[in-house]
Amino acid sequence: VQLVESGGGLVQPGGSLRVSCAASGIDFNMYNINWYRQAPGKGRELVGNINRYGRTNYADSVKGRFTISRDNAKSTVYLQMNNLKPEDTAVYSCNLVNWNGAYEYWGQGTQVTVSS
């Protein structure tokens, strides 16, 4: 099983980034997916999630700015981040949990820095 994240980087406040998490070695359709972030000196925060049916939920801090989507044909989940703020600076990680909770996998994390 391999999860490969990409798309992080440096962006100015108000800008946009899209982070991807591509999976291999699993039946991607059977997994619910969480996006977490961890800022320096802070605990891990759940940003949002998408279940295997495509239903999404978001933290209040990102609602209306972030969008999670999945492409099951590509075994990839996306985190589209718009109107980014300095407080969004963190390492973002995808977390896949299969439908019955028996298996769980983490991406390696990707740094997102919002700064002028």
Secondary structure as a PSIPRED ss2 file (coil, helix, strand):
# PSIPRED VFORMAT (PSIPRED V4.0)

   1 V C   1.000  0.000  0.000
   2 Q E   0.000  0.000  1.000
   3 L E   0.000  0.000  1.000
   4 V E   0.000  0.000  1.000
   5 E E   0.000  0.000  1.000
   6 S E   0.000  0.000  1.000
   7 G C   1.000  0.000  0.000
   8 G C   1.000  0.000  0.000
   9 G E   0.000  0.000  1.000
  10 L E   0.000  0.000  1.000
  11 V E   0.000  0.000  1.000
  12 Q C   1.000  0.000  0.000
  13 P C   1.000  0.000  0.000
  14 G C   1.000  0.000  0.000
  15 G C   1.000  0.000  0.000
  16 S C   1.000  0.000  0.000
  17 L E   0.000  0.000  1.000
  18 R E   0.000  0.000  1.000
  19 V E   0.000  0.000  1.000
  20 S E   0.000  0.000  1.000
  21 C E   0.000  0.000  1.000
  22 A E   0.000  0.000  1.000
  23 A E   0.000  0.000  1.000
  24 S E   0.000  0.000  1.000
  25 G C   1.000  0.000  0.000
  26 I C   1.000  0.000  0.000
  27 D C   1.000  0.000  0.000
  28 F H   0.000  1.000  0.000
  29 N H   0.000  1.000  0.000
  30 M H   0.000  1.000  0.000
  31 Y E   0.000  0.000  1.000
  32 N E   0.000  0.000  1.000
  33 I E   0.000  0.000  1.000
  34 N E   0.000  0.000  1.000
  35 W E   0.000  0.000  1.000
  36 Y E   0.000  0.000  1.000
  37 R E   0.000  0.000  1.000
  38 Q E   0.000  0.000  1.000
  39 A C   1.000  0.000  0.000
  40 P C   1.000  0.000  0.000
  41 G C   1.000  0.000  0.000
  42 K C   1.000  0.000  0.000
  43 G C   1.000  0.000  0.000
  44 R E   0.000  0.000  1.000
  45 E E   0.000  0.000  1.000
  46 L E   0.000  0.000  1.000
  47 V E   0.000  0.000  1.000
  48 G E   0.000  0.000  1.000
  49 N E   0.000  0.000  1.000
  50 I E   0.000  0.000  1.000
  51 N C   1.000  0.000  0.000
  52 R C   1.000  0.000  0.000
  53 Y C   1.000  0.000  0.000
  54 G C   1.000  0.000  0.000
  55 R C   1.000  0.000  0.000
  56 T E   0.000  0.000  1.000
  57 N E   0.000  0.000  1.000
  58 Y E   0.000  0.000  1.000
  59 A C   1.000  0.000  0.000
  60 D C   1.000  0.000  0.000
  61 S C   1.000  0.000  0.000
  62 V C   1.000  0.000  0.000
  63 K C   1.000  0.000  0.000
  64 G C   1.000  0.000  0.000
  65 R C   1.000  0.000  0.000
  66 F E   0.000  0.000  1.000
  67 T E   0.000  0.000  1.000
  68 I E   0.000  0.000  1.000
  69 S E   0.000  0.000  1.000
  70 R E   0.000  0.000  1.000
  71 D E   0.000  0.000  1.000
  72 N C   1.000  0.000  0.000
  73 A C   1.000  0.000  0.000
  74 K C   1.000  0.000  0.000
  75 S C   1.000  0.000  0.000
  76 T E   0.000  0.000  1.000
  77 V E   0.000  0.000  1.000
  78 Y E   0.000  0.000  1.000
  79 L E   0.000  0.000  1.000
  80 Q E   0.000  0.000  1.000
  81 M E   0.000  0.000  1.000
  82 N C   1.000  0.000  0.000
  83 N C   1.000  0.000  0.000
  84 L C   1.000  0.000  0.000
  85 K C   1.000  0.000  0.000
  86 P H   0.000  1.000  0.000
  87 E H   0.000  1.000  0.000
  88 D H   0.000  1.000  0.000
  89 T C   1.000  0.000  0.000
  90 A E   0.000  0.000  1.000
  91 V E   0.000  0.000  1.000
  92 Y E   0.000  0.000  1.000
  93 S E   0.000  0.000  1.000
  94 C E   0.000  0.000  1.000
  95 N E   0.000  0.000  1.000
  96 L E   0.000  0.000  1.000
  97 V E   0.000  0.000  1.000
  98 N E   0.000  0.000  1.000
  99 W C   1.000  0.000  0.000
 100 N C   1.000  0.000  0.000
 101 G C   1.000  0.000  0.000
 102 A C   1.000  0.000  0.000
 103 Y C   1.000  0.000  0.000
 104 E E   0.000  0.000  1.000
 105 Y E   0.000  0.000  1.000
 106 W E   0.000  0.000  1.000
 107 G C   1.000  0.000  0.000
 108 Q C   1.000  0.000  0.000
 109 G C   1.000  0.000  0.000
 110 T E   0.000  0.000  1.000
 111 Q E   0.000  0.000  1.000
 112 V E   0.000  0.000  1.000
 113 T E   0.000  0.000  1.000
 114 V E   0.000  0.000  1.000
 115 S C   1.000  0.000  0.000
 116 S C   1.000  0.000  0.000
